[in-house]
Amino acid sequence: MRKVDLTNVNEATEFKKLPAGAYACVIRDVEDVAAKEYLKIDYDIAAGEFAGHFDAIRQEHPDWLWVGAYVKSYKTNALPMFKRFCSAISKSNGNFVFDGGAVNSDETTLIGKKLGIVLREEEYYTNSGELRTRLVVHTECPLDKLSSQKVPPIKRLPVEDKAPDGFMSVPDGAEEGLPNW
């Protein structure tokens, strides 16, 4: 093992798991990735039991670049979802307007703005093949519509999806159609 210096390293702590749900959030940072036509949005929970949840994790783990972050595409086929995002921001922040074009396309003006975000769970496989769940942004909404938002059920991987070992799962009875070598 290479020698490491733990002198100025804080020991990792347990974080309370954030459940799927609808949250009042605040935008912490925005980066325009123009070559891929999306905004990388860093956000955090603004109120309630989990206020500051992602900021606490980012403070302890500054190299975890996607904690409390998601992508909002402004490609042509994604413009309806981008408009919903812009509308949620505008309705949640008084007279503020961000429309990505005619009135305001300066993404840095989004920093500090609030909006409602609905987080849902989805399944995924780790690099080691372990099945886990993670929270993802399902949708955005104006803050005054937050209490009426439905949190979708967990998004499960399809049964016919690839097994963690990289091989396709063979459905029961499929061996009848396989060649007999």
Backbone as CSV, one residue per row, in Angstrom:
resi,resn,N_x,N_y,N_z,CA_x,CA_y,CA_z,C_x,C_y,C_z
1,MET,0.841,-1.179,0.000,0.000,0.000,0.000,0.883,1.238,0.000
2,ARG,0.466,2.243,-0.757,1.220,3.497,-0.732,0.963,4.187,0.597
3,LYS,1.902,4.964,1.060,1.745,5.680,2.324,0.812,6.864,2.102
4,VAL,-0.104,7.055,3.050,-1.040,8.178,2.983,-0.919,9.001,4.256
5,ASP,-1.270,10.277,4.162,-1.224,11.173,5.310,-2.654,11.477,5.746
6,LEU,-3.055,10.965,6.900,-4.408,11.175,7.424,-4.466,12.296,8.454
7,THR,-3.390,13.035,8.594,-3.311,14.079,9.612,-4.458,15.088,9.501
8,ASN,-4.734,15.578,8.322,-5.755,16.622,8.127,-7.014,16.093,7.451
9,VAL,-7.269,14.796,7.597,-8.438,14.177,6.978,-9.493,13.934,8.047
10,ASN,-10.706,14.419,7.798,-11.821,14.157,8.713,-12.359,12.760,8.460
11,GLU,-12.653,12.067,9.530,-13.234,10.735,9.410,-14.640,10.842,8.833
12,ALA,-14.990,9.933,7.936,-16.324,9.933,7.324,-17.383,9.692,8.390
13,THR,-18.491,10.385,8.238,-19.610,10.218,9.160,-20.784,9.618,8.408
14,GLU,-21.738,9.108,9.158,-22.950,8.565,8.557,-23.892,9.722,8.227
15,PHE,-24.482,9.688,7.047,-25.467,10.674,6.661,-26.838,10.033,6.720
16,LYS,-27.802,10.769,7.237,-29.170,10.282,7.261,-29.644,10.166,5.819
17,LYS,-30.215,9.022,5.469,-30.644,8.784,4.101,-31.826,9.682,3.759
18,LEU,-31.693,10.365,2.658,-32.745,11.233,2.161,-33.786,10.366,1.461
19,PRO,-35.040,10.385,1.900,-36.061,9.572,1.236,-36.575,10.239,-0.039
20,ALA,-37.133,9.441,-0.927,-37.803,9.993,-2.104,-38.902,10.921,-1.617
21,GLY,-39.136,11.989,-2.350,-40.167,12.929,-1.934,-40.079,14.226,-2.697
22,ALA,-40.972,15.161,-2.353,-41.011,16.488,-2.953,-40.387,17.462,-1.963
23,TYR,-39.408,18.240,-2.415,-38.632,19.101,-1.534,-38.545,20.529,-2.074
24,ALA,-38.579,21.485,-1.144,-38.233,22.870,-1.472,-36.712,22.908,-1.557
25,CYS,-36.195,23.355,-2.692,-34.752,23.323,-2.926,-34.234,24.698,-3.327
26,VAL,-32.929,24.846,-3.225,-32.245,26.063,-3.643,-31.098,25.656,-4.557
27,ILE,-30.884,26.439,-5.612,-29.794,26.166,-6.549,-28.510,26.740,-5.966
28,ARG,-27.497,25.893,-5.831,-26.216,26.295,-5.257,-25.204,26.725,-6.313
29,ASP,-25.240,26.077,-7.468,-24.283,26.404,-8.532,-24.844,25.906,-9.854
30,VAL,-24.428,26.533,-10.923,-24.855,26.131,-12.272,-23.651,26.219,-13.193
31,GLU,-23.473,25.188,-14.003,-22.403,25.178,-15.002,-23.024,24.877,-16.357
32,ASP,-22.754,25.729,-17.336,-23.226,25.485,-18.695,-22.210,24.605,-19.414
33,VAL,-22.641,23.434,-19.835,-21.796,22.540,-20.635,-22.297,22.687,-22.067
34,ALA,-21.854,23.769,-22.706,-22.374,24.178,-24.015,-22.152,23.115,-25.091
35,ALA,-21.018,22.438,-25.063,-20.725,21.434,-26.092,-21.748,20.303,-26.083
36,LYS,-22.342,20.025,-24.923,-23.332,18.958,-24.820,-24.740,19.504,-24.600
37,GLU,-24.882,20.821,-24.590,-26.172,21.505,-24.474,-26.945,21.119,-23.216
38,TYR,-26.281,21.272,-22.061,-27.000,21.082,-20.814,-26.418,21.967,-19.726
39,LEU,-27.236,22.189,-18.711,-26.791,22.854,-17.499,-26.581,21.787,-16.435
40,LYS,-25.446,21.836,-15.752,-25.228,20.988,-14.570,-25.649,21.838,-13.382
41,ILE,-26.657,21.379,-12.677,-27.250,22.141,-11.592,-26.945,21.468,-10.262
42,ASP,-26.251,22.197,-9.389,-26.030,21.746,-8.016,-27.120,22.373,-7.166
43,TYR,-27.800,21.569,-6.367,-28.902,22.065,-5.553,-28.813,21.480,-4.153
44,ASP,-29.625,22.012,-3.269,-29.720,21.451,-1.925,-31.140,21.619,-1.415
45,ILE,-31.449,20.881,-0.376,-32.748,20.984,0.281,-32.738,22.295,1.071
46,ALA,-33.777,23.123,0.898,-33.792,24.466,1.482,-34.508,24.540,2.819
47,ALA,-35.375,23.575,3.126,-36.179,23.683,4.346,-36.509,22.297,4.878
48,GLY,-36.891,22.263,6.139,-37.347,21.020,6.743,-36.229,20.198,7.347
49,GLU,-36.570,18.971,7.664,-35.664,18.053,8.354,-34.347,17.849,7.617
50,PHE,-34.377,17.893,6.293,-33.189,17.589,5.496,-32.512,18.830,4.918
51,ALA,-32.850,20.018,5.424,-32.220,21.257,4.941,-30.701,21.138,5.055
52,GLY,-30.003,21.502,3.979,-28.546,21.451,3.961,-27.953,20.070,3.767
53,HIS,-28.777,19.091,3.431,-28.334,17.693,3.311,-27.139,17.542,2.352
54,PHE,-27.275,18.055,1.135,-26.215,17.873,0.137,-25.005,18.757,0.425
55,ASP,-25.239,19.963,0.975,-24.115,20.829,1.335,-23.217,20.140,2.356
56,ALA,-23.819,19.450,3.335,-23.029,18.742,4.356,-22.180,17.648,3.716
57,ILE,-22.750,16.921,2.771,-21.995,15.859,2.096,-20.881,16.459,1.244
58,ARG,-21.204,17.535,0.504,-20.179,18.181,-0.348,-19.040,18.749,0.492
59,GLN,-19.363,19.243,1.672,-18.322,19.799,2.538,-17.365,18.705,2.991
60,GLU,-17.907,17.552,3.330,-17.058,16.452,3.782,-16.359,15.751,2.616
61,HIS,-17.000,15.755,1.452,-16.455,15.050,0.283,-16.462,15.980,-0.936
62,PRO,-15.577,16.961,-0.992,-15.597,17.926,-2.098,-15.313,17.307,-3.469
63,ASP,-14.780,16.101,-3.482,-14.491,15.428,-4.754,-15.692,14.642,-5.287
64,TRP,-16.784,14.579,-4.547,-18.001,13.907,-5.014,-18.792,14.923,-5.836
65,LEU,-18.474,15.044,-7.098,-18.976,16.125,-7.947,-20.447,16.025,-8.312
66,TRP,-21.066,14.872,-8.155,-22.465,14.718,-8.578,-23.435,14.564,-7.411
67,VAL,-22.975,14.817,-6.187,-23.879,14.788,-5.037,-24.766,16.028,-5.101
68,GLY,-26.077,15.839,-5.081,-26.994,16.969,-5.150,-26.865,17.727,-6.451
69,ALA,-26.640,17.005,-7.540,-26.481,17.629,-8.855,-27.253,16.827,-9.890
70,TYR,-27.714,17.520,-10.901,-28.354,16.841,-12.024,-28.190,17.673,-13.278
71,VAL,-28.558,17.095,-14.405,-28.415,17.722,-15.709,-29.778,18.163,-16.212
72,LYS,-29.833,19.366,-16.749,-31.044,19.866,-17.398,-30.650,20.223,-18.829
73,SER,-31.066,19.388,-19.770,-30.716,19.549,-21.175,-31.515,20.671,-21.822
74,TYR,-30.862,21.401,-22.729,-31.574,22.375,-23.550,-31.417,22.056,-25.040
75,LYS,-31.229,20.757,-25.327,-31.250,20.310,-26.723,-32.668,20.492,-27.256
76,THR,-32.808,20.567,-28.548,-34.113,20.829,-29.166,-35.183,19.861,-28.682
77,ASN,-34.887,18.574,-28.626,-35.907,17.597,-28.218,-36.221,17.650,-26.725
78,ALA,-35.412,18.363,-25.933,-35.638,18.468,-24.489,-36.217,19.826,-24.081
79,LEU,-36.504,20.698,-25.049,-36.975,22.044,-24.712,-38.281,22.075,-23.916
80,PRO,-39.244,21.155,-24.130,-40.434,21.188,-23.273,-40.107,20.983,-21.786
81,MET,-39.181,20.076,-21.470,-38.777,19.862,-20.077,-37.961,21.051,-19.556
82,PHE,-37.164,21.652,-20.438,-36.394,22.825,-20.046,-37.337,23.997,-19.742
83,LYS,-38.395,24.132,-20.537,-39.370,25.198,-20.291,-40.079,24.979,-18.951
84,ARG,-40.400,23.718,-18.607,-41.014,23.427,-17.309,-40.083,23.859,-16.180
85,PHE,-38.796,23.575,-16.321,-37.789,24.002,-15.348,-37.784,25.529,-15.215
86,CYS,-37.723,26.221,-16.339,-37.707,27.695,-16.342,-38.969,28.252,-15.686
87,SER,-40.108,27.667,-15.983,-41.376,28.096,-15.418,-41.399,27.892,-13.904
88,ALA,-40.908,26.745,-13.437,-40.869,26.469,-11.995,-39.984,27.481,-11.278
89,ILE,-38.857,27.842,-11.876,-37.957,28.842,-11.296,-38.666,30.190,-11.223
90,SER,-39.265,30.610,-12.346,-39.930,31.924,-12.390,-41.072,32.008,-11.387
91,LYS,-41.923,30.992,-11.329,-43.077,31.002,-10.421,-42.673,30.903,-8.956
92,SER,-41.488,30.387,-8.682,-41.033,30.226,-7.302,-40.248,31.432,-6.784
93,ASN,-39.934,32.372,-7.669,-39.049,33.479,-7.293,-39.592,34.838,-7.725
94,GLY,-40.870,35.070,-7.518,-41.455,36.389,-7.776,-41.352,36.830,-9.213
95,ASN,-40.741,37.958,-9.440,-40.644,38.535,-10.788,-39.427,38.059,-11.557
96,PHE,-38.667,37.133,-11.012,-37.471,36.641,-11.686,-37.855,35.866,-12.939
97,VAL,-37.122,36.100,-14.008,-37.360,35.369,-15.255,-36.050,34.775,-15.744
98,PHE,-36.091,33.496,-16.008,-35.018,32.806,-16.721,-35.701,31.997,-17.800
99,ASP,-35.446,32.353,-19.062,-36.088,31.651,-20.169,-35.072,31.053,-21.139
100,GLY,-33.799,31.167,-20.822,-32.770,30.594,-21.669,-32.576,31.335,-22.975
101,GLY,-33.250,32.466,-23.165,-33.123,33.157,-24.447,-33.483,34.619,-24.420
102,ALA,-34.692,34.940,-24.840,-35.109,36.316,-25.103,-34.917,37.259,-23.919
103,VAL,-35.286,36.839,-22.714,-35.223,37.732,-21.558,-33.948,37.507,-20.748
104,ASN,-33.648,36.266,-20.414,-32.496,35.974,-19.561,-31.937,34.600,-19.888
105,SER,-30.708,34.577,-20.367,-30.040,33.297,-20.634,-28.751,33.162,-19.822
106,ASP,-28.588,34.013,-18.815,-27.410,33.958,-17.959,-27.652,32.952,-16.844
107,GLU,-27.102,31.767,-17.013,-27.358,30.688,-16.051,-26.867,31.021,-14.647
108,THR,-25.889,31.912,-14.512,-25.399,32.253,-13.174,-26.456,32.991,-12.350
109,THR,-27.476,33.568,-12.994,-28.539,34.245,-12.247,-29.453,33.238,-11.541
110,LEU,-29.300,31.950,-11.844,-30.093,30.912,-11.179,-29.578,30.589,-9.775
111,ILE,-28.320,30.932,-9.498,-27.720,30.628,-8.198,-28.493,31.366,-7.102
112,GLY,-28.916,30.611,-6.100,-29.676,31.171,-4.988,-31.182,31.133,-5.195
113,LYS,-31.636,30.761,-6.385,-33.075,30.695,-6.658,-33.644,29.400,-6.108
114,LYS,-34.920,29.456,-5.718,-35.603,28.289,-5.157,-36.554,27.681,-6.170
115,LEU,-36.856,26.411,-5.971,-37.829,25.691,-6.777,-38.172,24.386,-6.083
116,GLY,-39.250,23.771,-6.505,-39.627,22.469,-5.986,-38.992,21.381,-6.828
117,ILE,-38.489,20.360,-6.177,-37.886,19.219,-6.881,-38.480,17.938,-6.307
118,VAL,-38.911,17.050,-7.201,-39.422,15.738,-6.805,-38.321,14.717,-7.080
119,LEU,-37.915,14.020,-6.022,-36.885,12.988,-6.134,-37.539,11.620,-6.063
120,ARG,-37.116,10.749,-6.953,-37.608,9.368,-6.951,-36.428,8.420,-6.848
121,GLU,-36.704,7.186,-6.431,-35.669,6.163,-6.374,-35.637,5.401,-7.694
122,GLU,-34.437,4.962,-8.072,-34.299,4.073,-9.221,-33.217,3.053,-8.921
123,GLU,-33.377,1.879,-9.521,-32.394,0.816,-9.340,-31.252,0.985,-10.333
124,TYR,-30.077,0.513,-9.933,-28.920,0.488,-10.820,-27.960,-0.587,-10.319
125,TYR,-27.048,-0.985,-11.191,-26.002,-1.918,-10.800,-24.706,-1.148,-10.583
126,THR,-24.006,-1.454,-9.505,-22.691,-0.873,-9.277,-21.702,-1.531,-10.238
127,ASN,-20.500,-0.994,-10.292,-19.464,-1.595,-11.146,-19.146,-3.023,-10.733
128,SER,-19.390,-3.348,-9.463,-19.123,-4.711,-8.990,-20.333,-5.622,-9.168
129,GLY,-21.412,-5.109,-9.761,-22.572,-5.935,-10.048,-23.625,-5.968,-8.950
130,GLU,-23.475,-5.154,-7.926,-24.444,-5.124,-6.833,-25.641,-4.246,-7.219
131,LEU,-26.843,-4.745,-6.978,-28.060,-3.995,-7.254,-28.313,-3.024,-6.109
132,ARG,-28.441,-1.733,-6.439,-28.681,-0.693,-5.425,-29.739,0.266,-5.935
133,THR,-30.112,1.197,-5.061,-31.021,2.264,-5.461,-30.352,3.607,-5.215
134,ARG,-30.796,4.605,-5.984,-30.310,5.969,-5.819,-31.470,6.919,-6.050
135,LEU,-31.324,8.129,-5.569,-32.326,9.162,-5.810,-31.956,9.929,-7.063
136,VAL,-32.955,10.226,-7.874,-32.760,11.041,-9.069,-33.871,12.091,-9.123
137,VAL,-33.573,13.190,-9.790,-34.591,14.221,-9.968,-35.605,13.710,-10.979
138,HIS,-36.846,13.632,-10.545,-37.934,13.194,-11.425,-38.520,14.389,-12.173
139,THR,-38.774,15.490,-11.459,-39.328,16.679,-12.092,-39.120,17.884,-11.181
140,GLU,-39.343,19.058,-11.745,-39.338,20.297,-10.985,-40.746,20.873,-11.002
141,CYS,-41.047,21.703,-10.012,-42.354,22.352,-9.948,-42.223,23.660,-9.171
142,PRO,-43.216,24.555,-9.315,-43.210,25.765,-8.478,-43.375,25.380,-7.010
143,LEU,-42.813,26.170,-6.125,-42.893,25.868,-4.697,-44.328,25.764,-4.209
144,ASP,-45.233,26.583,-4.746,-46.619,26.541,-4.269,-47.374,25.303,-4.731
145,LYS,-46.793,24.502,-5.592,-47.407,23.245,-6.055,-46.744,22.024,-5.424
146,LEU,-45.788,22.254,-4.547,-44.998,21.170,-3.970,-45.850,20.155,-3.218
147,SER,-46.803,20.625,-2.431,-47.594,19.710,-1.611,-48.523,18.822,-2.431
148,SER,-48.797,19.190,-3.675,-49.690,18.377,-4.511,-48.930,17.408,-5.425
149,GLN,-47.621,17.386,-5.320,-46.816,16.518,-6.187,-46.891,15.069,-5.737
150,LYS,-47.040,14.180,-6.686,-47.021,12.738,-6.423,-45.599,12.231,-6.634
151,VAL,-45.117,11.474,-5.677,-43.793,10.877,-5.798,-43.960,9.529,-6.480
152,PRO,-43.362,9.353,-7.652,-43.519,8.077,-8.356,-42.889,6.924,-7.590
153,PRO,-43.395,5.716,-7.825,-42.781,4.545,-7.181,-41.368,4.329,-7.723
154,ILE,-40.623,3.498,-7.033,-39.256,3.192,-7.449,-39.244,2.705,-8.899
155,LYS,-38.266,3.174,-9.657,-38.093,2.734,-11.039,-37.182,1.511,-11.006
156,ARG,-37.785,0.354,-11.247,-37.041,-0.904,-11.186,-36.440,-1.229,-12.550
157,LEU,-35.306,-1.902,-12.520,-34.697,-2.366,-13.761,-35.559,-3.474,-14.346
158,PRO,-35.674,-3.509,-15.663,-36.468,-4.588,-16.268,-35.860,-5.954,-15.957
159,VAL,-36.730,-6.932,-15.791,-36.281,-8.292,-15.487,-35.368,-8.801,-16.596
160,GLU,-35.658,-8.429,-17.830,-34.859,-8.930,-18.948,-33.562,-8.163,-19.128
161,ASP,-33.302,-7.177,-18.250,-32.065,-6.415,-18.319,-30.882,-7.359,-18.105
162,LYS,-29.708,-6.906,-18.505,-28.519,-7.731,-18.343,-28.256,-8.013,-16.875
163,ALA,-27.863,-9.211,-16.605,-27.463,-9.592,-15.250,-26.131,-8.923,-14.944
164,PRO,-25.764,-8.777,-13.683,-24.543,-8.080,-13.316,-23.270,-8.684,-13.892
165,ASP,-23.282,-9.962,-14.261,-22.079,-10.582,-14.800,-21.860,-10.243,-16.271
166,GLY,-22.757,-9.443,-16.866,-22.609,-9.038,-18.248,-23.312,-9.951,-19.225
167,PHE,-23.836,-11.076,-18.779,-24.540,-11.995,-19.645,-26.040,-11.720,-19.552
168,MET,-26.728,-11.969,-20.633,-28.175,-11.795,-20.620,-28.804,-12.879,-19.760
169,SER,-29.825,-12.502,-19.020,-30.578,-13.489,-18.256,-31.400,-14.317,-19.241
170,VAL,-31.405,-15.619,-19.066,-32.158,-16.500,-19.945,-33.491,-16.805,-19.281
171,PRO,-34.601,-16.426,-19.935,-35.913,-16.681,-19.326,-36.189,-18.173,-19.196
172,ASP,-37.007,-18.520,-18.211,-37.398,-19.917,-18.010,-38.006,-20.472,-19.289
173,GLY,-37.641,-21.674,-19.644,-38.194,-22.350,-20.815,-37.471,-21.995,-22.113
174,ALA,-36.531,-21.057,-22.073,-35.859,-20.615,-23.301,-34.929,-21.689,-23.858
175,GLU,-34.502,-22.621,-22.985,-33.563,-23.643,-23.477,-34.184,-24.526,-24.541
176,GLU,-35.501,-24.523,-24.654,-36.155,-25.332,-25.682,-35.827,-24.837,-27.089
177,GLY,-35.547,-23.521,-27.202,-35.222,-22.976,-28.522,-33.757,-22.902,-28.817
178,LEU,-32.910,-23.380,-27.896,-31.455,-23.311,-28.108,-31.001,-24.541,-28.887
179,PRO,-29.964,-24.368,-29.719,-29.458,-25.525,-30.467,-28.886,-26.577,-29.512
180,ASN,-29.015,-27.848,-29.900,-28.538,-28.958,-29.105,-27.199,-29.397,-29.657
181,TRP,-26.103,-28.838,-29.123,-24.768,-29.171,-29.631,-24.186,-30.310,-28.905
